[in-house]
């Protein structure tokens, strides 16, 4: 049983190390504000206009 606890702690330590080395990682969850809205892809605009 103690081996499971040690393995969990080791895995958590490795995961935190990898996440900390990964750069700009946002662990804040879903975003619902203005920053979450993305402008439409400009390349997709002519395709939708031509299909009308």
Secondary structure, DSSP 4 states (H G I P E B T S, - for coil): -HHHHHHHHHHHHHHHHHHHHSSS---S----SGGG--PPPHHHHHHHHHT-
